[in-house]
């Protein structure tokens, strides 16, 4: 069996501070894999520029000129991490036997790539990179991250605990992924839906090479909510269940009030009345908001807008370089 053609797919957004260091380390890693015969010489490192506002695309072009094992995918504008990652995977689908996706900050351990390739050679279509622990995280980040994974599972989403987007997918898995056409994209939940033969490689997450994280708390919270509402309808069912419970409690209160009236112990309860009204009013607004979130997602899905537009694809495996795709 010949060595597979590997594409490392790396989404980038405003990563000029770290990109050259990342390119150097990934280039050395890929060269070692090629020299050892683990991957084919046509393997590439594909950087996906997600509408960066700094010099990221210029540096990607520089890398492709200096080393034929680098490729560049330039999106027409910023689409978000998940769509940029999907754009990279779908663009290289026809070139790669195997893809491995990872972040540009190289917090994912590139030495785990060897173990992923071994798992693939043993028959796995998908190999998940999973963190051994979160010892390097602050208590707050560790608590919120682990709570997110537990909440997702409780809401019915089949996601891999402590797995982000560091994963290997072969062509069979990518072709299956291409069948999932939803606009509201959450790959961490969609990929496990594919099934196929899968395995796990554990690794220790490192510190970011340089620059600042592109996921502050506000974006992380938004990303988590996107994942919940994209993968599960259970929040809407919870609203119905809360309605049933509150209706039952209201019925008990009605019976209690009638009994109190007939035994002559009626007490005017202005405070309890106001508190009840505020509680029910807040619950109604919350319920409308959750339902509105799902309606908004339906609105986005039925419009069928493209999830990304690739402006340029630079690859030495292509017959024409710097080729615009639209």
C-alpha positions in Angstrom: 0.0 0.0 0.0 1.4 3.4 -1.0 1.8 6.2 1.4 -1.3 8.5 1.6 -1.3 12.1 0.4 -1.8 14.1 3.6 -3.2 17.7 3.7 -2.8 19.6 7.0 -5.7 22.1 7.0 -5.1 25.2 9.1 -7.7 28.0 9.4 -6.1 31.4 10.0 -7.7 34.7 11.1 -5.3 37.6 11.8 -2.5 35.2 12.5 0.5 37.2 11.1 2.3 37.2 14.5 2.4 33.4 14.7 2.1 32.2 11.1 5.8 32.0 10.1 6.7 30.1 13.2 3.8 27.8 12.6 4.8 27.3 9.0 8.4 26.5 10.0 7.3 23.8 12.6 4.7 22.3 10.3 7.1 22.3 7.4 9.7 20.4 9.4 7.1 18.0 10.6 5.8 17.3 7.1 9.3 16.9 5.7 10.0 14.3 8.4 6.9 12.4 7.6 7.7 12.4 3.9 11.3 11.3 4.5 10.2 8.4 6.7 7.7 7.3 4.0 4.6 7.8 6.2 3.0 10.2 3.7 3.4 10.9 0.0 5.6 13.7 -1.4 2.5 15.3 -2.8 1.3 16.0 0.8 0.7 19.7 1.6 0.1 22.2 4.4 -3.0 24.1 3.4 -3.5 27.5 5.2 -7.0 28.9 5.0 -7.2 32.7 5.2 -10.6 33.5 6.8 -10.8 37.1 5.6 -7.9 38.3 7.8 -7.5 42.1 8.2 -3.7 41.9 8.7 -0.9 40.5 6.6 -1.9 36.9 7.0 -2.6 36.2 3.3 0.6 37.8 2.2 2.6 35.6 4.5 0.7 32.5 3.2 1.6 33.5 -0.4 5.2 33.9 0.7 5.2 30.4 2.2 3.8 28.9 -1.0 6.5 30.6 -3.1 9.3 29.4 -0.8 8.2 25.8 -0.3 6.1 23.7 -2.7 4.6 21.8 0.2 2.5 24.8 1.2 -0.9 25.7 -0.2 -3.1 28.7 0.3 -6.8 29.0 0.3 -8.2 32.6 0.4 -11.8 33.1 1.4 -13.7 36.1 -0.1 -14.5 37.4 3.4 -14.6 36.3 7.0 -16.9 33.3 7.5 -16.0 32.2 11.0 -13.7 29.4 12.1 -16.1 26.4 11.4 -16.9 27.6 7.9 -13.2 28.3 7.1 -12.3 24.9 8.3 -15.0 23.3 6.2 -13.9 25.4 3.2 -10.3 24.0 3.6 -11.5 20.4 3.9 -13.8 20.6 0.9 -11.3 22.4 -1.3 -8.5 19.8 -0.8 -10.9 16.9 -0.9 -10.0 16.0 -4.5 -6.3 16.1 -3.7 -6.0 14.4 -0.3 -6.3 10.8 0.8 -6.1 12.0 4.4 -6.6 15.4 6.1 -5.7 16.6 9.5 -7.3 19.8 10.8 -5.6 22.0 13.4 -5.4 25.6 14.7 -2.7 28.0 13.6 -1.5 28.7 17.1 -0.1 25.1 17.3 -1.5 24.5 20.8 -2.4 21.1 19.3 0.6 18.8 19.5 2.0 18.2 16.1 3.8 15.1 17.3 0.4 13.4 17.7 0.1 13.4 13.9 2.3 10.3 13.8 -0.1 8.4 16.1 -3.1 9.6 14.1 -1.5 8.3 10.9 -0.9 4.9 12.6 -4.5 4.7 13.7 -5.6 5.5 10.1 -3.3 2.8 8.7 -4.9 0.4 11.2 -8.3 1.1 9.6 -9.7 4.2 11.2 -11.6 6.7 8.9 -11.7 9.4 11.6 -9.2 9.9 14.5 -10.0 12.4 17.2 -7.3 14.4 19.0 -8.4 14.5 22.6 -6.7 16.5 25.4 -5.4 14.3 28.2 -6.2 16.9 30.8 -6.8 20.7 31.2 -4.0 21.2 33.8 -2.7 24.2 31.8 -6.1 26.0 31.9 -7.3 28.4 34.6 -9.9 27.1 36.9 -12.6 29.2 35.3 -11.8 28.1 31.8 -11.5 24.4 32.8 -14.8 24.6 34.7 -16.7 26.3 31.8 -15.2 24.1 29.1 -16.0 20.8 30.9 -19.5 22.1 31.9 -20.1 22.8 28.2 -19.2 19.3 27.1 -21.4 17.8 29.9 -24.3 20.1 29.0 -24.0 19.2 25.3 -24.2 15.5 26.2 -27.1 16.1 28.5 -28.9 17.9 25.7 -28.5 14.9 23.4 -25.5 16.0 21.3 -23.0 13.2 20.6 -19.7 15.0 21.0 -16.3 13.7 22.0 -15.3 15.0 25.5 -12.3 17.4 25.4 -12.1 17.3 21.6 -12.0 20.5 19.6 -11.1 20.5 15.9 -7.8 18.6 15.9 -8.8 15.5 13.9 -7.9 13.2 11.1 -10.4 12.4 8.4 -9.8 10.3 5.3 -11.5 10.8 1.9 -14.4 8.5 2.8 -15.2 10.5 5.9 -14.9 13.8 4.0 -17.3 12.7 1.3 -19.7 11.8 4.0 -19.2 15.2 5.6 -20.0 16.9 2.3 -23.5 15.4 2.5 -24.3 17.6 5.6 -25.4 20.8 4.0 -26.7 22.8 7.0 -25.7 26.5 7.2 -25.6 26.5 11.0 -22.3 24.6 11.3 -20.9 22.9 14.4 -18.3 20.3 13.2 -17.5 19.0 16.6 -21.1 17.6 16.7 -21.5 16.8 13.0 -18.4 14.7 12.5 -19.4 12.1 15.2 -22.8 11.8 13.4 -20.9 10.4 10.4 -20.0 7.2 12.3 -17.6 5.1 10.3 -14.5 3.5 12.0 -13.1 6.0 14.5 -10.4 6.1 17.1 -8.8 8.5 19.6 -5.3 9.9 20.2 -4.6 11.7 23.5 -2.2 14.6 23.6 -1.2 17.4 25.9 -2.2 20.9 24.7 0.5 23.5 24.6 0.7 27.3 25.1 0.0 29.5 22.2 3.2 30.3 20.2 2.4 34.1 19.9 -0.4 36.6 19.6 -3.7 36.6 21.4 -6.5 34.0 21.3 -9.2 34.7 18.7 -11.8 33.2 21.1 -12.5 35.6 24.0 -15.2 34.6 26.5 -18.0 36.4 24.5 -17.2 34.4 21.4 -16.8 31.2 23.3 -20.2 31.6 24.9 -21.7 32.4 21.4 -20.0 29.3 20.0 -21.4 27.1 22.8 -24.9 28.4 22.2 -24.5 27.8 18.5 -23.5 24.2 19.2 -26.4 23.6 21.5 -29.1 25.0 19.1 -27.5 23.5 16.0 -27.4 19.9 17.3 -30.3 19.6 19.7 -34.0 20.5 19.9 -34.1 19.6 23.6 -34.2 23.3 24.8 -37.6 23.7 23.2 -38.8 20.5 24.8 -37.6 21.8 28.1 -39.8 24.8 27.7 -42.8 22.5 27.2 -41.8 20.5 30.2 -41.5 23.7 32.3 -44.9 24.8 31.1 -46.4 21.5 32.3 -44.7 21.7 35.7 -45.8 25.4 36.2 -49.3 24.6 35.2 -49.4 21.7 37.7 -48.1 24.0 40.5 -50.6 26.6 39.5 -53.4 24.0 39.9 -52.2 23.0 43.3 -52.1 26.7 44.3 -55.7 27.1 43.1 -56.9 24.2 45.2 -55.0 25.5 48.2 -56.6 29.0 47.7 -60.1 27.5 47.5 -59.5 25.5 50.7 -58.2 28.5 52.5 -61.2 30.5 51.4 -63.7 28.0 52.8 -61.9 27.7 56.1 -61.9 31.5 56.5 -58.2 32.0 56.4 -57.9 34.0 53.3 -54.9 36.4 53.4 -54.2 39.1 50.9 -50.8 38.2 49.4 -49.7 41.2 47.4 -46.0 40.3 47.5 -46.5 36.7 46.4 -48.7 37.9 43.5 -46.2 40.4 42.2 -43.3 37.8 42.5 -45.4 35.3 40.6 -46.2 37.7 37.8 -42.6 38.7 37.4 -41.5 35.1 37.4 -44.0 34.0 34.8 -43.3 37.1 32.7 -39.6 36.4 32.7 -40.2 32.7 31.9 -42.4 33.7 28.9 -39.8 36.1 27.5 -37.1 33.4 27.9 -39.3 30.9 26.2 -40.0 33.3 23.3 -36.2 34.0 23.0 -35.3 30.3 22.8 -38.0 29.6 20.2 -36.9 32.7 18.3 -33.4 31.4 18.1 -34.6 28.2 16.4 -36.8 30.2 14.1 -33.8 32.3 13.1 -31.9 29.2 12.3 -34.7 27.9 10.1 -34.7 31.3 8.4 -30.9 31.0 7.7 -31.3 27.4 6.5 -34.2 28.0 4.0 -32.3 30.8 2.3 -29.5 28.4 1.4 -26.8 31.0 1.2 -23.3 29.6 0.5 -21.4 28.9 3.6 -18.1 30.2 2.1 -16.7 31.5 -1.2 -13.1 30.7 -2.1 -11.4 33.6 -3.9 -8.0 32.0 -4.5 -6.4 28.5 -4.2 -2.7 28.3 -4.5 -1.3 24.7 -4.8 1.6 23.2 -6.6 -0.5 20.1 -7.2 -2.7 22.3 -9.4 -1.9 23.0 -13.1 -2.5 26.7 -12.6 -1.4 28.7 -9.6 -3.3 31.5 -7.9 -6.4 30.3 -9.6 -9.6 32.2 -8.6 -12.5 29.8 -8.0 -15.3 32.3 -8.9 
